[in-house]
């Protein structure tokens, strides 16, 4: 058994004294022993660091953790017998500076980790100034606070019996029953970031990320944009900002961190290790939305191909997420069935999917040759996601293509006849929407579909003119069309909404 957490710089004698706490057995009806509190309070005074001890209901010490002067990172415990019950472990921790009151972070940690009890011991000048405790309340939403007490008071020892009584009565502690994952959005603004309409492009991108997160089914709790000279190679954001993120994760009970940048596998792993929270980047989020929306065989093949290429480059960074079989953002589509395969298997699957797409491409060429033979012009609707392309197709062609006020409602290309004057007929084709920072893997996978745009006779660029950044959206669409090789095509900008 070892002491965990921020042990760097501690004297070996302190660590040895803390390790001996593992041998202490807490008597039934007591929350801790005098010997235990004396040791952790004494070392807290000497080091100005918080120390936490996990104790199970049998009185055995399960874990000992060291933090800094403000907090100590507490891991999840696997003692609970059922998903909705308390975990069967209480936490006793010190507060340097003498304040024994429980903080908001202490209360949120109590609920998030489903602890039996959270106990704070104030320590100053070698003396214990008081002890406070909290247990989950009967409403199952908050906590009941007790204290501060002197550590010898009888009331403190009776709290454990109250916890056990509630467990035996059949009350289940269900702390968050909403199916939506609670998300914290994180962005980065570096020098030279363009200003569009008086707003930083980083802020515009974060607004889009919020819409993407909601489309994926997340509940956005908070957003952070760090202004930084350059990206950090290890964690994208700086060390101080990462500590701030970890604090928010615990205080606001965050389930997932969503970054507005593309992260490497090692960055994902480093951030997950530091915050003990699932991490998804912008590319992974968009791919997840596509996986949820893909309906046709072609769409599913294209999305799976994009996801596998994305995963292949980050395989070494998926240490924690390889076991994510419980669902949630970042685990849909092939993520649930392919993440546990090795590189060789993934590459074989990629080759198979590419062959499937080549067959679809051959079928499209046959249809295209027939169209060219009949001299029927092709007009493609392109534009930013949720600009109203599908709705416009429905109105012009009296069609019933699925249209919804959500990002990426359309993934599959749909083509309908449009009768113009003098019995002149054209084919109007609806395409997948564009967005800034569109993942490269997605563009590559959807090239068979987007080829229709490149070979069309006219491009209608649909813009949501009610959006204050509509002109910037047109610029983004122009850039993507240029990347596809369709920049020279005749085009008309259609102001919609």
VMD Tcl script that draws the C-alpha trace (Angstrom):
set ca {
  {0.00 0.00 0.00}
  {1.40 3.36 -0.99}
  {0.71 7.06 -0.58}
  {-0.66 8.61 -3.80}
  {-1.03 12.10 -5.25}
  {1.50 14.93 -5.13}
  {4.26 13.20 -3.20}
  {7.10 15.05 -4.95}
  {9.37 16.90 -2.51}
  {8.02 15.19 0.60}
  {10.49 13.81 3.11}
  {10.67 10.03 3.18}
  {9.87 10.09 6.89}
  {6.54 11.83 6.20}
  {5.60 9.26 3.56}
  {6.59 6.44 5.91}
  {4.38 7.89 8.68}
  {1.45 8.16 6.26}
  {1.95 4.59 5.00}
  {1.57 3.34 8.57}
  {-2.00 4.69 8.57}
  {-2.94 1.73 6.34}
  {-2.40 -0.49 9.41}
  {-4.95 1.43 11.49}
  {-8.39 -0.13 11.94}
  {-11.16 2.36 12.72}
  {-13.54 0.96 15.40}
  {-17.20 0.50 14.55}
  {-19.23 3.65 15.19}
  {-16.19 5.92 14.81}
  {-15.34 7.97 11.73}
  {-11.58 8.00 12.37}
  {-9.10 7.48 15.18}
  {-7.16 10.03 17.22}
  {-3.90 8.50 16.00}
  {-4.92 8.88 12.35}
  {-5.97 12.54 12.74}
  {-2.81 13.36 14.71}
  {-0.58 12.03 11.91}
  {-2.33 13.71 8.96}
  {-2.83 16.99 10.89}
  {0.83 17.08 11.90}
  {2.13 16.48 8.36}
  {-0.36 19.03 6.98}
  {1.08 21.66 9.31}
  {4.65 20.80 8.32}
  {4.00 20.72 4.55}
  {0.97 23.05 4.09}
  {-0.68 20.32 1.97}
  {-4.11 18.73 2.14}
  {-4.13 15.03 2.99}
  {-7.12 12.74 2.37}
  {-7.85 9.26 3.72}
  {-10.46 6.86 2.28}
  {-12.06 4.54 4.89}
  {-14.56 1.76 4.13}
  {-17.47 0.70 6.35}
  {-15.41 -2.05 7.95}
  {-12.96 0.57 9.21}
  {-10.17 -0.32 6.75}
  {-8.10 2.42 5.12}
  {-8.44 2.07 1.33}
  {-6.36 4.98 0.03}
  {-4.22 7.92 1.20}
  {-3.77 10.98 -1.05}
  {-1.68 14.15 -0.85}
  {-2.63 17.40 -2.58}
  {-1.48 21.01 -2.42}
  {-2.43 23.85 -0.08}
  {-5.87 24.28 -1.69}
  {-7.14 20.87 -2.73}
  {-6.43 17.18 -3.13}
  {-7.52 15.21 -6.19}
  {-9.82 12.37 -5.21}
  {-10.31 9.36 -7.51}
  {-13.49 7.36 -8.02}
  {-13.90 4.33 -5.80}
  {-15.35 0.97 -6.86}
  {-16.84 -0.15 -3.56}
  {-20.50 0.47 -4.39}
  {-22.74 -2.54 -4.81}
  {-25.21 -0.89 -7.17}
  {-25.12 2.03 -9.56}
  {-27.57 4.11 -7.55}
  {-26.20 3.36 -4.06}
  {-23.53 5.01 -1.95}
  {-20.02 3.77 -2.58}
  {-19.45 2.51 0.98}
  {-16.44 4.79 1.59}
  {-16.01 8.00 3.58}
  {-13.30 10.59 3.05}
  {-11.45 12.38 5.86}
  {-9.23 15.22 4.71}
  {-7.36 18.17 6.19}
  {-7.73 21.91 5.51}
  {-4.49 23.89 6.04}
  {-5.09 27.39 7.42}
  {-7.56 26.34 10.09}
  {-10.85 26.65 8.18}
  {-12.77 23.44 8.88}
  {-15.85 24.41 6.83}
  {-16.59 22.21 3.83}
  {-16.08 23.94 0.46}
  {-18.34 23.78 -2.60}
  {-15.75 21.45 -4.12}
  {-16.00 19.16 -1.08}
  {-19.79 18.97 -1.42}
  {-19.73 18.32 -5.18}
  {-17.09 15.62 -4.68}
  {-19.31 13.97 -2.03}
  {-22.15 13.78 -4.57}
  {-20.10 12.98 -7.64}
  {-18.17 10.10 -6.02}
  {-21.23 8.95 -4.04}
  {-19.28 8.94 -0.81}
  {-20.93 7.93 2.46}
  {-19.57 11.09 4.04}
  {-17.13 13.95 3.46}
  {-15.20 15.10 6.56}
  {-12.96 18.19 6.74}
  {-10.46 18.73 9.57}
  {-9.21 22.30 10.06}
  {-5.51 22.49 11.02}
  {-3.46 25.53 12.08}
  {-0.29 26.02 14.12}
  {-0.16 22.33 14.95}
  {-3.69 22.35 16.38}
  {-7.02 20.96 15.14}
  {-9.38 23.93 14.92}
  {-12.56 21.96 14.20}
  {-14.21 19.20 12.20}
  {-17.11 19.48 9.72}
  {-18.99 16.73 7.91}
  {-21.58 16.29 5.16}
  {-23.75 13.38 4.07}
  {-26.17 13.05 1.08}
  {-29.61 14.38 2.06}
  {-32.92 12.58 1.73}
  {-33.92 14.62 -1.33}
  {-31.10 12.80 -3.17}
  {-30.09 16.14 -4.73}
  {-27.91 17.84 -2.14}
  {-26.16 17.32 1.17}
  {-26.75 17.80 4.88}
  {-23.98 19.76 6.63}
  {-22.87 19.22 10.23}
  {-20.43 21.16 12.38}
  {-17.92 22.48 12.91}
  {-17.45 20.19 15.91}
  {-14.62 19.35 18.19}
  {-13.36 15.91 17.14}
  {-14.41 14.35 20.47}
  {-18.10 15.23 20.22}
  {-20.55 12.38 20.17}
  {-22.67 13.86 17.36}
  {-19.86 13.36 14.89}
  {-19.66 9.62 15.48}
  {-23.43 9.18 15.16}
  {-23.47 10.47 11.59}
  {-22.19 7.17 10.21}
  {-25.12 5.34 11.74}
  {-27.48 7.74 9.95}
  {-25.83 6.91 6.61}
  {-26.09 3.16 7.21}
  {-29.73 3.52 8.30}
  {-30.63 5.27 5.03}
  {-28.92 2.59 2.97}
  {-30.78 -0.21 4.78}
  {-34.12 1.60 4.39}
  {-33.90 1.20 0.65}
  {-33.32 4.85 -0.22}
  {-31.22 5.04 -3.35}
  {-28.85 7.92 -3.90}
  {-29.37 8.94 -7.52}
  {-27.28 12.04 -8.05}
  {-27.76 12.82 -11.75}
  {-30.62 11.10 -13.52}
  {-30.52 13.12 -16.73}
  {-29.29 11.12 -19.72}
  {-27.35 14.11 -21.09}
  {-23.63 14.22 -20.37}
  {-22.53 17.41 -18.61}
  {-19.90 19.04 -20.82}
  {-17.21 21.67 -20.33}
  {-16.09 23.31 -23.59}
  {-12.46 24.45 -23.92}
  {-10.97 26.62 -26.64}
  {-7.64 28.28 -27.41}
  {-6.92 31.75 -28.77}
  {-3.41 32.43 -30.05}
  {-1.87 35.71 -31.28}
  {-2.98 36.57 -34.80}
  {-6.46 35.02 -34.42}
  {-8.70 36.90 -36.93}
  {-11.42 39.27 -35.73}
  {-14.69 38.87 -37.65}
  {-17.43 41.44 -37.16}
  {-15.77 42.58 -33.95}
  {-15.69 39.03 -32.55}
  {-12.65 36.78 -32.29}
  {-12.74 33.74 -34.58}
  {-11.98 31.64 -31.49}
  {-15.23 32.87 -29.90}
  {-17.20 32.19 -33.12}
  {-15.75 28.69 -33.27}
  {-16.70 28.11 -29.61}
  {-20.30 29.12 -30.35}
  {-20.35 26.51 -33.10}
  {-18.81 23.96 -30.74}
  {-21.63 24.61 -28.27}
  {-24.21 23.91 -31.00}
  {-22.31 20.78 -32.01}
  {-22.24 19.57 -28.39}
  {-25.99 20.10 -28.05}
  {-26.59 18.33 -31.34}
  {-24.61 15.38 -29.97}
  {-26.85 15.31 -26.88}
  {-24.61 17.01 -24.31}
  {-25.66 19.56 -21.69}
  {-23.15 22.42 -21.86}
  {-22.33 23.56 -18.32}
  {-19.55 26.06 -19.00}
  {-17.05 27.34 -21.61}
  {-13.40 28.35 -21.29}
  {-11.14 30.07 -23.84}
  {-7.47 30.37 -22.91}
  {-5.41 33.10 -24.53}
  {-1.98 31.58 -24.99}
  {1.10 32.39 -27.06}
  {1.34 28.83 -28.41}
  {-0.25 25.41 -28.01}
  {1.18 23.26 -25.22}
  {2.60 20.08 -26.75}
  {1.53 17.88 -23.84}
  {-1.97 19.13 -22.96}
  {-2.78 21.95 -25.46}
  {-3.54 24.33 -22.55}
  {-1.14 25.40 -19.82}
  {-0.55 23.66 -16.50}
  {-2.39 26.32 -14.52}
  {-5.41 26.20 -16.84}
  {-5.45 22.40 -16.60}
  {-5.62 22.68 -12.80}
  {-8.50 25.15 -13.17}
  {-10.27 22.70 -15.49}
  {-9.80 19.89 -12.96}
  {-11.34 22.10 -10.26}
  {-14.37 22.88 -12.47}
  {-14.75 19.18 -13.29}
  {-15.10 18.35 -9.60}
  {-17.14 21.40 -8.59}
  {-19.67 21.20 -11.44}
  {-19.63 17.40 -11.80}
  {-18.50 17.46 -15.44}
  {-18.80 14.20 -17.41}
  {-16.92 15.16 -20.57}
  {-14.37 17.76 -21.74}
  {-14.84 18.89 -25.34}
  {-11.90 20.75 -26.92}
  {-12.35 23.12 -29.87}
  {-9.09 21.88 -31.38}
  {-7.85 18.61 -32.82}
  {-5.91 16.72 -30.15}
  {-3.24 14.06 -30.58}
  {-3.57 10.68 -28.90}
  {-0.98 11.58 -26.27}
  {-2.71 14.90 -25.50}
  {-6.03 13.09 -24.98}
  {-4.34 10.62 -22.65}
  {-2.51 13.34 -20.68}
  {-5.64 15.45 -20.18}
  {-7.75 12.44 -19.17}
  {-5.08 11.41 -16.66}
  {-4.88 14.89 -15.16}
  {-8.64 15.48 -14.94}
  {-9.94 11.90 -14.59}
  {-12.59 12.85 -17.17}
  {-13.43 11.71 -20.69}
  {-11.96 13.96 -23.42}
  {-13.26 14.51 -26.96}
  {-11.87 16.98 -29.50}
  {-13.82 18.92 -32.16}
  {-13.07 16.35 -34.86}
  {-14.19 13.46 -32.68}
  {-17.39 15.33 -31.79}
  {-18.28 15.97 -35.45}
  {-17.55 12.36 -36.34}
  {-19.78 11.27 -33.46}
  {-22.67 13.38 -34.80}
  {-22.18 11.92 -38.26}
  {-22.20 8.40 -36.82}
  {-25.52 9.10 -35.08}
  {-27.07 10.66 -38.22}
  {-25.84 8.28 -40.95}
  {-28.77 6.28 -42.33}
  {-27.88 5.01 -45.80}
  {-25.32 2.28 -46.45}
  {-23.07 4.76 -48.23}
  {-23.30 7.28 -45.39}
  {-22.47 4.68 -42.77}
  {-19.47 3.44 -44.78}
  {-18.13 6.98 -45.20}
  {-18.53 7.84 -41.53}
  {-16.95 4.59 -40.36}
  {-14.01 5.12 -42.70}
  {-13.48 8.63 -41.33}
  {-13.69 7.40 -37.72}
  {-11.25 4.55 -38.27}
  {-8.68 6.86 -39.90}
  {-9.11 9.24 -36.96}
  {-8.71 6.43 -34.41}
  {-5.73 4.90 -36.18}
  {-3.67 8.07 -35.69}
  {-4.60 8.20 -31.98}
  {-4.54 4.54 -31.01}
  {-1.83 5.06 -28.39}
  {-3.91 7.78 -26.73}
  {-7.01 5.69 -26.14}
  {-5.92 4.03 -22.91}
  {-8.98 5.00 -20.89}
  {-11.44 5.03 -23.77}
  {-10.75 1.49 -24.96}
  {-13.08 0.33 -22.21}
  {-15.82 2.87 -22.99}
  {-18.62 0.50 -23.83}
  {-21.28 2.29 -21.85}
  {-22.23 4.78 -24.55}
  {-22.10 8.56 -24.56}
  {-20.41 11.14 -26.77}
  {-17.33 9.83 -28.55}
  {-18.39 6.18 -28.45}
  {-21.02 5.89 -31.18}
  {-20.62 4.17 -34.54}
  {-17.56 1.97 -34.89}
  {-16.23 3.37 -31.61}
  {-18.18 0.73 -29.72}
  {-16.95 -2.24 -31.75}
  {-13.62 -1.29 -33.33}
  {-11.67 0.52 -30.61}
  {-10.40 -2.74 -29.13}
  {-8.94 -3.95 -32.41}
  {-5.28 -3.55 -33.29}
  {-3.80 -1.46 -36.07}
  {-3.63 -4.37 -38.49}
  {-7.30 -5.16 -38.10}
  {-8.25 -1.47 -38.47}
  {-6.18 -1.15 -41.63}
  {-7.85 -4.25 -43.07}
  {-11.23 -2.74 -42.30}
  {-10.20 0.57 -43.89}
  {-9.13 -1.22 -47.09}
  {-12.45 -3.07 -47.18}
  {-14.45 0.17 -46.76}
  {-12.42 1.92 -49.48}
  {-13.25 -0.92 -51.87}
  {-16.93 -0.53 -50.98}
  {-16.76 3.20 -51.71}
  {-15.01 2.53 -55.03}
  {-17.92 0.30 -56.02}
  {-20.33 3.09 -55.12}
  {-18.20 5.52 -57.10}
  {-18.43 3.23 -60.17}
  {-22.21 3.14 -59.78}
  {-22.30 6.95 -59.62}
  {-20.20 7.18 -62.78}
  {-22.67 4.94 -64.62}
  {-25.56 7.18 -63.54}
  {-23.53 10.26 -64.43}
  {-22.79 8.98 -67.96}
  {-26.49 8.33 -68.47}
  {-27.30 11.85 -67.32}
  {-24.67 13.37 -69.62}
  {-26.02 11.30 -72.49}
  {-29.46 12.82 -71.89}
  {-27.87 16.26 -71.46}
  {-29.55 16.96 -68.12}
  {-27.69 19.71 -66.20}
  {-26.79 19.14 -62.54}
  {-27.16 21.92 -59.95}
  {-25.65 21.35 -56.48}
  {-26.85 22.98 -53.25}
  {-23.90 23.64 -50.97}
  {-23.47 25.76 -47.90}
  {-22.90 25.95 -44.17}
  {-24.62 23.34 -42.05}
  {-28.19 24.27 -41.08}
  {-28.41 27.02 -43.71}
  {-31.63 25.54 -45.12}
  {-30.44 23.54 -48.15}
  {-32.81 20.60 -47.65}
  {-35.79 22.90 -47.00}
  {-35.01 24.80 -50.21}
  {-34.84 21.52 -52.16}
  {-38.23 20.50 -50.75}
  {-39.83 23.82 -51.78}
  {-38.35 23.92 -55.29}
  {-38.93 20.26 -56.14}
  {-42.02 19.48 -54.02}
  {-39.89 16.82 -52.34}
  {-40.03 15.34 -48.86}
  {-36.35 15.24 -47.97}
  {-35.71 15.18 -44.20}
  {-35.06 18.70 -42.93}
  {-34.53 19.77 -39.33}
  {-33.24 22.84 -37.52}
  {-30.10 21.02 -36.38}
  {-26.49 20.81 -37.47}
  {-25.78 18.10 -40.07}
  {-29.40 16.97 -40.48}
  {-28.41 15.89 -44.01}
  {-25.59 13.42 -44.62}
  {-26.75 11.58 -47.72}
  {-26.80 13.27 -51.12}
  {-30.34 13.54 -52.47}
  {-31.10 14.44 -56.10}
  {-34.52 15.53 -57.43}
  {-35.83 16.80 -60.78}
  {-36.62 20.50 -61.03}
  {-38.90 21.62 -63.86}
  {-38.11 25.11 -65.13}
  {-39.71 27.21 -67.87}
  {-40.06 25.96 -71.46}
  {-40.05 22.34 -70.25}
  {-36.42 22.70 -69.25}
  {-35.39 20.13 -66.62}
  {-32.38 20.16 -64.28}
  {-31.32 17.87 -61.46}
  {-31.04 19.58 -58.06}
  {-28.69 17.83 -55.63}
  {-28.62 18.37 -51.84}
  {-25.26 17.83 -50.11}
  {-23.79 17.52 -46.63}
  {-23.28 20.85 -44.88}
  {-19.90 22.47 -44.30}
  {-18.47 23.96 -41.10}
  {-15.21 25.63 -40.11}
  {-12.46 23.18 -39.12}
  {-14.25 20.43 -41.07}
  {-12.27 17.25 -40.27}
  {-9.85 16.21 -42.99}
  {-10.81 12.54 -42.52}
  {-14.44 13.43 -43.16}
  {-13.70 15.34 -46.37}
  {-11.59 12.43 -47.62}
  {-14.26 9.84 -46.77}
  {-17.05 11.90 -48.38}
  {-15.16 12.62 -51.60}
  {-17.29 10.06 -53.47}
  {-20.37 12.06 -52.45}
  {-18.82 15.53 -52.82}
  {-17.64 14.59 -56.30}
  {-21.15 15.54 -57.43}
  {-20.32 19.13 -56.50}
  {-17.09 19.11 -58.50}
  {-18.87 17.76 -61.61}
  {-21.99 19.92 -61.35}
  {-22.85 22.56 -63.94}
  {-23.90 25.16 -61.38}
  {-23.39 25.57 -57.64}
  {-25.97 27.29 -55.42}
  {-24.23 28.51 -52.26}
  {-27.01 28.71 -49.67}
  {-26.38 31.18 -46.84}
  {-28.44 31.83 -43.71}
  {-28.58 35.60 -44.04}
  {-30.14 35.93 -40.57}
  {-26.86 34.72 -39.06}
  {-24.58 37.69 -38.19}
  {-21.58 35.72 -39.51}
  {-23.20 34.61 -42.78}
  {-20.55 36.33 -44.91}
  {-17.84 34.48 -43.02}
  {-19.77 31.24 -43.59}
  {-19.67 31.93 -47.34}
  {-15.91 32.43 -47.06}
  {-15.56 29.04 -45.31}
  {-17.66 27.37 -48.02}
  {-15.51 28.97 -50.73}
  {-12.36 27.62 -49.05}
  {-13.75 24.08 -48.89}
  {-14.93 24.25 -52.53}
  {-11.42 25.35 -53.46}
  {-9.96 22.35 -51.58}
  {-12.35 20.06 -53.47}
  {-11.29 21.52 -56.81}
  {-14.64 23.19 -57.52}
  {-13.58 26.81 -57.15}
  {-13.92 27.60 -60.86}
  {-17.51 26.41 -61.17}
  {-20.32 28.89 -61.96}
  {-22.05 29.75 -58.68}
  {-24.91 31.79 -57.27}
  {-25.17 32.88 -53.64}
  {-28.70 32.24 -52.35}
  {-29.67 34.32 -49.28}
  {-31.99 32.08 -47.24}
  {-34.06 32.49 -44.05}
}
mol new
graphics top color blue
foreach p $ca { graphics top sphere $p radius 0.5 }
foreach p [lrange $ca 0 end-1] q [lrange $ca 1 end] { graphics top cylinder $p $q radius 0.2 }
display resetview
